[in-house]
Amino acid sequence: MQKVVAREGREKKVRNFYPGLFADELAEAPEKPGVVRVCSSRDEFLGVGYYDPQSRPAVRVYRFEEGPLDTALFASRFRRAQQKRAGLGPSHRLVHAEADGLPGLVVDRFGEVLVVQVRNRAMEALREAWLPALVETLRPEAVYERSDMEQRRLEGLEERVGPLYGPAPTELLVEEDGLHFQIPLALAQKTGFYLDQRENRRRLEAMVGPGERVLDVYSYVGGFALRAVRKGAYALAVDKDLQALGVLDRTARRHGLRVDIRQGEALGVLQALLQQGTQPFRHVLLDPPTLVKRPEELPRAKRHLVELVRLSLRLLEQEGWLWLSSCAYYLGVEELLEVARRAAADERRRLRVHTITYNPPDHPWSLHVPESLYLKTIVLQDDPL
């Protein structure tokens, strides 16, 4: 087995279970990619990983004890991940990359269908070890791959979309608390359904009352909006993806519900609603896609969010609720609070922080991997004196 040597002082990361080393943190590395023993500058064993100089980080660590990166290792990780998610229902995230000891691999379960994403060169190279383990351990009816994210392109990997095992499904059947979604895989965003907002959707449904008005911006297939109308509220869903709104409409009709929909970019739709003199909303939800993928993009993203929140506050009724989410690691809670504070000052609205939520349990947050905390939601209430 080849060896990489961490620079003096850099071995602390791996000793603290952080699973990555960048090229400039290595004192010694082999010429070719492959499985490596990771050692300190004093030649102390740190772990076993995969080295590829074209990847960032260059070393991904998969185990912190001696042993091979084989099917048995991956089977053990999958069994452990399954145990941690016992009782979470038929639809949940089964593998959350680094937080489950599997850097670069995401697996979502939708009943008997698994949807996977392979996000880095190391996990791509180890495919022949982890894929048989996934099938043998979890025994799904089908495994479908959606490896078409930007992170993969940044690794220099081609997109891979299609069936890996079993009959190729044409749509995902997603059940969540009595709501049933049929989502064509051809249009599915990410792995098909935003499982990470499940707990917040439950919170909204518990808070909303009959006759209240709910504005669900970036709605995708309407997980929030449908829960609101199920409680007797009125809901307007906004998204630029017309096909996703079509899924929402069909889901609503299947359940005997009605959600109004508006297709378009969020800023434009909010501006149009204001120009039309739309009646204010009790709840406004803003759950934008990842706006910040690199630190240098943060100022622009915050300016964009401030404008979104300003318009949302103009549409919010007195003592109404504003839900603001970020799925970007670099756009953290402090940044969200700053955005809300700036927008509230511009609009002369006084806000109270009701609650702050994070990743749900099936998207675990590892203390040793700060990046595994990615989803933050602040729930604010208009708080006039």
C-alpha positions in Angstrom: 0.0 0.0 0.0 1.3 3.5 -0.9 1.9 6.1 1.8 1.2 9.8 2.3 2.8 11.8 5.0 1.2 14.8 6.6 3.2 17.9 7.3 4.1 18.5 10.9 1.1 19.9 12.7 -1.4 18.9 10.0 -1.8 15.4 11.5 -4.0 16.9 14.2 -6.9 17.1 11.8 -6.9 13.4 11.1 -6.3 12.5 14.7 -9.5 14.4 15.5 -11.4 12.4 12.9 -11.4 15.0 10.1 -11.4 13.0 6.9 -9.3 15.1 4.6 -5.9 16.6 3.9 -5.1 19.1 1.1 -2.1 18.8 -1.1 -0.3 21.6 0.7 -0.7 19.7 3.9 1.3 16.8 2.7 5.0 16.3 3.1 5.2 13.2 1.0 2.8 11.7 -1.6 3.0 9.0 -4.2 3.1 9.7 -7.9 -0.2 7.9 -8.8 -3.7 7.9 -7.2 -4.7 5.0 -5.0 -5.4 3.6 -1.6 -2.8 5.0 0.9 -1.7 4.7 4.5 -1.8 8.1 6.1 1.1 8.8 8.4 2.4 11.7 10.5 5.8 13.4 10.0 7.1 11.0 12.7 5.8 8.0 10.7 2.9 7.3 13.1 -0.2 5.7 11.6 -3.2 8.0 11.2 -5.6 6.2 8.9 -6.3 4.6 5.6 -7.6 6.7 2.7 -7.6 7.4 -1.0 -5.1 9.8 -2.6 -5.8 11.7 -5.8 -3.8 14.9 -6.6 -6.7 16.1 -8.8 -9.1 16.1 -5.9 -9.8 18.7 -3.2 -8.8 17.6 -0.6 -6.1 15.3 -2.1 -6.5 12.7 0.6 -9.9 11.3 1.8 -9.6 9.2 4.9 -12.1 6.3 5.2 -10.9 4.5 8.3 -8.8 5.5 11.3 -7.6 2.0 12.0 -5.5 -0.4 9.9 -7.4 -2.4 7.3 -8.4 -2.4 3.6 -11.0 -0.2 1.9 -13.1 -3.2 0.8 -16.6 -4.4 0.6 -16.7 -5.5 4.2 -15.8 -2.0 5.4 -18.5 -0.4 3.3 -21.1 -3.0 4.4 -20.2 -2.2 8.0 -20.7 1.5 7.4 -24.1 0.9 5.7 -25.3 -1.2 8.5 -24.3 1.4 11.0 -26.0 4.1 9.0 -29.2 2.0 8.8 -29.2 1.4 12.6 -28.9 5.2 13.3 -32.0 5.8 11.2 -34.3 3.2 12.6 -37.9 4.3 12.8 -37.6 7.3 10.5 -40.1 6.0 8.0 -39.9 5.0 4.4 -38.2 8.2 3.1 -35.0 9.5 4.6 -31.3 10.1 4.0 -29.5 6.9 4.6 -25.9 8.0 4.1 -24.8 11.6 4.7 -21.2 11.5 3.3 -18.5 12.4 5.9 -20.9 12.4 8.8 -21.4 8.7 8.2 -17.7 8.0 7.6 -18.2 7.9 3.8 -16.8 11.0 2.3 -18.3 11.7 -1.2 -21.3 9.4 -1.0 -24.9 10.4 -0.4 -27.7 7.8 -0.4 -31.4 8.7 0.0 -34.0 6.0 0.6 -37.5 6.3 -1.0 -39.2 3.1 0.0 -37.5 0.3 -1.8 -35.6 2.6 -4.1 -32.2 4.1 -3.3 -30.9 7.2 -5.0 -27.1 7.8 -4.8 -24.8 10.6 -5.5 -21.0 10.1 -5.9 -19.4 13.5 -5.3 -15.6 12.9 -5.5 -12.8 11.1 -7.3 -12.1 8.8 -4.3 -15.6 7.4 -4.0 -15.7 7.1 -7.8 -12.5 5.0 -7.7 -13.9 2.8 -4.9 -17.2 2.1 -6.7 -16.5 -1.6 -7.1 -16.2 -1.9 -3.4 -19.1 0.1 -2.1 -21.8 -0.7 -4.7 -21.9 -4.4 -4.0 -21.9 -3.7 -0.3 -24.9 -1.3 -0.7 -26.9 -3.8 -2.6 -26.1 -6.8 -0.4 -26.5 -4.9 2.9 -29.7 -2.9 2.2 -31.4 -5.2 -0.4 -33.2 -2.5 -2.3 -35.4 -3.2 -5.3 -33.5 -0.6 -7.3 -30.6 1.8 -7.1 -30.6 4.9 -9.2 -27.7 7.4 -9.6 -28.0 11.2 -9.7 -24.3 12.2 -9.9 -24.9 15.4 -11.8 -24.0 18.0 -9.2 -21.4 20.9 -9.6 -19.2 19.4 -6.9 -18.6 16.4 -9.2 -17.7 18.6 -12.2 -15.2 20.5 -10.0 -13.5 17.2 -9.4 -13.1 16.7 -13.1 -15.6 13.9 -13.3 -18.3 13.3 -15.9 -21.9 13.3 -14.8 -23.5 9.9 -14.3 -27.3 9.6 -14.2 -29.2 6.3 -14.6 -29.9 2.9 -13.0 -27.2 1.0 -11.1 -29.2 -2.0 -9.9 -32.6 -3.5 -10.5 -35.4 -2.1 -12.8 -35.0 1.5 -13.7 -37.7 3.5 -12.0 -39.4 6.3 -14.0 -40.5 8.2 -10.9 -39.9 8.3 -7.2 -42.8 7.5 -4.8 -42.3 9.7 -1.7 -44.5 9.3 1.3 -44.2 11.9 4.1 -46.7 12.0 7.0 -49.6 11.0 4.8 -48.7 13.0 1.7 -47.8 11.0 -1.4 -45.6 12.6 -4.1 -44.9 11.0 -7.5 -41.8 12.7 -8.8 -40.5 11.9 -12.3 -36.8 11.2 -12.0 -36.2 13.1 -15.2 -37.0 16.4 -13.4 -35.9 15.5 -9.9 -33.6 18.1 -8.2 -30.7 16.7 -6.2 -31.8 13.1 -5.3 -35.5 13.9 -5.9 -37.0 15.4 -2.7 -35.7 17.8 0.0 -35.8 15.3 2.9 -33.8 17.7 5.1 -36.7 20.1 5.5 -39.1 17.4 6.9 -38.9 18.6 10.5 -39.5 22.2 9.5 -42.5 21.2 7.4 -43.9 19.5 10.5 -43.3 22.7 12.5 -45.1 24.8 10.0 -48.1 22.4 10.0 -48.3 22.6 13.8 -48.2 26.4 13.7 -50.5 27.2 10.9 -54.3 27.7 11.4 -57.4 27.6 9.2 -57.9 30.7 7.0 -54.3 31.9 7.4 -52.3 32.8 4.3 -49.0 31.1 3.5 -46.4 32.1 0.9 -44.0 29.2 0.0 -41.1 30.7 -2.0 -38.8 28.2 -3.7 -41.5 25.6 -3.1 -40.2 22.8 -5.5 -43.0 20.2 -5.2 -44.8 22.1 -2.4 -43.9 20.2 0.8 -44.6 23.3 2.9 -47.6 24.5 1.0 -49.4 21.2 1.0 -49.1 20.9 4.8 -50.5 24.4 5.2 -53.6 23.8 3.1 -54.1 20.5 4.8 -54.7 22.6 8.0 -57.2 24.7 6.2 -54.9 27.6 5.2 -54.6 29.3 1.9 -51.2 28.7 0.2 -49.4 30.3 -2.8 -46.3 28.3 -4.0 -43.6 30.0 -6.1 -40.9 28.3 -8.1 -39.1 28.7 -11.4 -39.4 25.0 -12.2 -42.7 24.6 -13.9 -42.5 20.8 -13.9 -42.0 20.7 -10.2 -45.1 22.9 -9.8 -46.9 20.4 -12.0 -46.0 17.7 -9.5 -47.3 19.9 -6.7 -50.6 20.5 -8.5 -51.1 16.8 -9.2 -50.3 15.9 -5.6 -52.7 18.5 -4.3 -55.6 17.1 -6.5 -54.8 13.6 -5.5 -55.3 14.5 -1.9 -58.3 16.7 -2.5 -56.4 19.9 -1.8 -55.8 23.2 -3.6 -52.6 25.2 -3.8 -52.3 28.3 -6.0 -49.0 28.4 -7.9 -46.9 31.1 -9.5 -44.0 30.2 -11.9 -41.0 32.5 -12.0 -37.9 33.8 -10.3 -38.5 34.6 -6.6 -37.6 38.3 -6.7 -39.7 39.0 -9.8 -42.7 37.2 -8.3 -42.5 39.0 -5.0 -42.3 42.3 -6.7 -45.3 41.5 -8.8 -47.3 40.5 -5.8 -46.6 43.8 -4.2 -47.5 45.7 -7.3 -50.8 43.8 -7.4 -51.6 44.8 -3.9 -51.8 41.2 -2.7 -53.3 40.6 0.7 -50.5 40.0 3.3 -49.5 36.6 4.5 -49.3 35.1 7.9 -46.3 32.9 7.0 -43.6 33.6 4.4 -41.1 30.9 3.7 -37.8 31.5 1.9 -35.8 28.3 1.2 -33.4 29.3 -1.7 -31.0 26.9 -3.4 -27.3 27.0 -2.4 -26.3 30.6 -3.0 -22.7 30.4 -1.8 -20.3 27.6 -2.8 -17.1 29.6 -2.2 -16.3 32.2 0.5 -15.8 35.0 -2.0 -19.4 34.6 -3.1 -20.8 35.5 0.4 -21.2 39.3 0.0 -23.2 39.0 -3.2 -25.4 36.3 -1.7 -26.1 38.4 1.4 -27.1 41.4 -0.8 -29.5 39.1 -2.7 -31.0 37.7 0.4 -31.5 41.1 2.0 -33.6 42.1 -1.0 -35.6 38.9 -0.8 -36.3 39.5 2.9 -37.2 43.1 2.4 -39.8 42.2 -0.2 -41.0 39.3 2.0 -41.5 41.7 5.0 -43.6 44.0 2.9 -45.8 41.0 2.2 -45.9 39.8 5.8 -48.9 40.7 8.0 -48.5 42.2 11.4 -47.2 39.6 13.9 -46.7 37.2 11.0 -43.9 34.7 10.7 -40.8 34.7 8.4 -38.9 31.5 7.8 -35.5 31.9 6.3 -33.3 28.9 5.4 -29.8 28.4 4.1 -28.4 25.1 2.8 -25.0 26.7 2.1 -22.1 26.0 4.6 -20.7 29.5 4.2 -24.0 31.1 4.8 -24.4 30.4 8.5 -26.7 31.4 11.3 -24.8 34.7 12.0 -25.0 35.6 8.3 -28.7 34.8 8.2 -29.3 36.9 11.3 -27.3 39.8 9.7 -29.4 39.6 6.6 -32.7 39.6 8.5 -31.4 42.5 10.7 -30.4 44.6 7.6 -33.7 44.0 5.9 -35.8 44.7 9.0 -34.0 48.0 9.5 -34.7 49.0 5.9 -38.4 48.2 6.3 -38.7 49.5 9.9 -40.0 46.2 11.1 -39.1 44.8 14.6 -38.5 41.1 14.6 -38.2 38.4 17.3 -36.2 35.2 16.9 -38.6 32.5 17.6 -36.4 29.5 16.9 -33.3 28.3 15.0 -33.2 24.8 13.5 -30.5 22.7 11.9 -30.0 19.5 10.0 -32.5 16.7 11.0 -31.2 13.5 12.5 -31.0 11.6 9.2 -28.6 14.3 8.0 -26.2 14.1 10.9 -23.9 16.9 12.0 -20.5 15.5 13.0 -18.6 17.5 15.6 -15.4 16.7 13.8 -16.6 17.8 10.3 -17.9 21.4 10.5 -19.1 21.2 6.9 -21.6 18.6 7.8 -23.7 21.3 9.4 -25.1 22.9 6.3 -28.9 23.5 6.8 -29.9 26.4 9.1 -33.4 27.9 9.4 -34.3 30.9 11.5 -38.0 31.5 12.3 -38.7 35.1 13.0 -41.9 36.8 14.1 -42.9 40.4 13.4 -42.8 41.9 16.9 -44.4 45.4 17.1 -44.4 47.2 20.4 
